[in-house]
């Protein structure tokens, strides 16, 4: 969550508390209870739209039968899981799947042997995975160098938290050696990353996703075909050990707009995909 969102939530929560506090001016009857209930409902909806909008928006648009038009000649269907274009009675439906192949690691960081084996086998697995896919799809990779100081500050914050956990574990009588060893291992890994940043290595952030388009003589036919293609991609690419989640809601709109213009900073991407992608 970015600082702007935190400030927005804090301000809204403050207004809600002020409204609840001022509810007494309406008396102690039904009016006062209604003000408190309305304030709590407002805060609840705000939290839902902030942390689970990819669930809430599709629910509302499905119930209300609402569709959105992000750009001319395109519209997002009421389920918020596809973008459709009608070309002279032929419907083209596009959907997206999150597909981050692996978390970025520093180039000098030693990884487990099993992970190294997976990376070596990745090209062969890729060929086998797509051999049975008989329709085109696009694999997007959005990458950006990260702000070194921000990454360092985050790592130092994580190290401080792990050191606090270690201190509590050492003071507790019931803590087993395995827990202490795991905490110490986390501290050593974080410190190794901080040391490499200090030596000049720069971290990279990456977002990967798959795009596929299906065609049909009606909206329903194209959407049914798209559902089938998405499921086939999820099954085929699962051999690569990736998290394949179909994109819905706000993130769908964001990925579609990336076809026209990329975000200017990776913080914008992280803020948009912190919950679902």
N, C-alpha and C positions, 0 to 999 in steps of 0.2 A: 504494500500500500504506500503511495507516495505522500509527501508532506501536505500537498494541497488537499487530498482526500481526508487526511487526518484532521486538518484544520476545519474542513467543511463539516465533518461528523461532530467534532467537538463543539462547533458553533451551534449546530442544530440541536445537539443534546442539551446545551445551555439554554437555548430558547424553550425547549420542551420543559425543562425543570422550572424555568421562570413561569411558564404557563400553568404548570401544576401548582406551583407555590401561590400564584395569583388566583387560583380557582376558588379560594375561600371568599373572595370578594363577591362571588355569585351566591353566597349563602351556603347552607349545609344540605340542601336538598338535591333534587334531580339535576338541576342546572350545573352545580359544582361537580357532580359525578360525571356528567356528560363531557365537561371540559377536560377532566383528568383522563377519561377513556379515550377521547379524541386525540389528546396529546400523546398518549402511550401508543395508540394505533399509528399515528404519524411517525413516531420514532421507530416502531417495528417495521413499517413499510420501507423506511429509509435504509435500515440495516439489511433488509431482504434485497433491495435493489442494488445495494453496494456490494454485498458479498455473494449473492446468488442470482444475479440478474439473468444469467444464462439459463436458469430454471424458471424464474418468474416471468420474464418477457414472453417466452414461448407459450407458457400457460395462459397468460392474459390474451395474447393475440389469437390463440387457438379458440378460447372460449368466446371471444368477441368477433372472430372472423376478420381480423385486421391484417392487412399486408402493407409493407413499406416499399417505397420506390427510392433506392439509393441514388441512382442516376437515370437519365432518360432511357426508355425502352427496356429497363430491367426492374424487377420487383422481387422482394423477399417474401416468401410464402408465409402464411399465418403460423405455421409450425416453427418458423425461424431457423430452419435447417437447410435451406436451399435458396439459390438465386435463380430466377427464371427469366428467359427472354423469349418473346413470341415473334417469330420471323415468318410472316405470311402464312400463319396457321400451323407452323412447325415450332414446337416448344423445345427449348434447350434449358436443362436444369443443371446447375453446378453446385457441388458440395465440397466440403473440406474435412480433412482428418488430421488431427495433431499426430506427429510422427518424429519425435526427437530420437535420433539414433543412439546417442550416448551423451552423457554429461561431459562438458569440456573438462579436461585435466591439464595441468601444467605439463609442458613437454618433458620436463626433467623429473616429474613425479613418477615414482615407481608404482605400478598398479599390480593387482593380483594376477597370477599366471593365467587363471581362467579368463580374465577380462582380456589379456593380451591374445589368448587363443581365439576369443570371439572376434576381435578386430582383424586378425589374420584371415579368419574364415568368412568375414563379411562379404567380400566380392563374390565368392562362390555361392553363399546363401542368397545374395541379391539376384544372381542369375537364375537360381532355382525358383525363387519366389515369384519373379515376374514372368517365368516361362509359360505359366498357365493363365496369365492375364491377357485377354484378347481385345482390349480397348485401350486407347491412349490415356495417360494420366501424367500429371506434372508434379515433380518433387521440388518444393521450394526450400531454399536455405537463406535465411536472413541473418547476417552476422555483423557484429560491430565490436571494435575494441572498447573495453570498459574503462571508466575513470579509475586510474590507479589508486588515487587517494581514497575514493569512496570504497573501493574493494578492500583496501587495507584497513580502513576504519571498521567495516563490517566484520572482517576477520578478527580484528583486535577485540571487538565486542563479543564475538562468539568465543574467543579464547578466554575472555574474562568470565563469561557465563560458565564455561567448562571448569575453570579454576574454582569458581564458587561451588559448583557441584562436587568437585573433588574434595574441597574443604569440608563440606557437609558430610560426604561419604566417609572421610577419615575420622570424623568426630562421632559418627553413628556406630553403635555397638553391633547392629545387625547387618551391616554392609558386608557382602562377600567380596572375595578377591577378584572375581571375574568383573564385577561392576567397576571396581577401582581401576583395573587394568584397561577396560574399555574407555573410561574417561581419560586416563593418561594417554592412551593411543590417539584419541581425538585431539587432545591438546598438542601432541607431537605433530600430527598431520597439519593442524592449523598453523602451528609455528613454522613448519617447513614451507608452507605457502607464503607466509609473511616474509620469510628469509629470501625466497626466490624473487618476490616483488622488490625487495631491497636490493637484490643483485641486478635488477633491470628488466626482469621478465614481465610481460604485460598479459593480463588475462583477456579472454575473448568470450563474448556471449553469443549464443546461437539459438535461433528459433527455426524449427523444421516442420513443414506440413505438406500434405498431399492434396492436390486438387484434381477433381474428375468431373466430366460433363457427360450427361446422357441426353438423348433426343427421343421425342415421341410426337405423335400426331395430336395429342392433347396434353394439357398440363398434368393430369393424373398419370398418363402413360409415361411421360418423361420422368416424373417423380418416382414412380415405381421402378423404372429402369435405373435411376440414380441410386435408390435404396439397394438394389441388387449389386450394383457396381461397388458401392461403399462397403457392403458386407464382404464381397469377394476380395477387395483390397485389404480389409482388416484380417481376413483369414490368411491371405497369402503373405502379407508383411509381418504377421505375428511370429514367423520363423526368425525374424531379425531381433527379437526380444525388445520391442519398442512398445510404448504406450500409445495405442491407436484409439483415440477418442473422437467421435464425430463432433464437429464444431457447431454450436448453436448460439442464437442470440446475438449479443453485442459483438462477440468475437467473429462471427460470420460476416457481419458488416465490415469489420476492420480488415479482415483478410481479402474480401472482395475489393475494397478500396485500395489495397496494396497493388492491385493490378494497374492502377492509374498513378499512384504516388506513394512512395515509401515514407515511413516516419523519419523525422530528422535526427532523433536520438533514440538510443536503445532503451532509455528510461521510459519513453512513450510506449514501446512494445511491452516492456515488463509490466507497466501499469495496466495495460489492456488485457494481458494474459496471465495475470497473477493467480486467478481463481480456476480457470478451466484448462488452458492450454498446456 
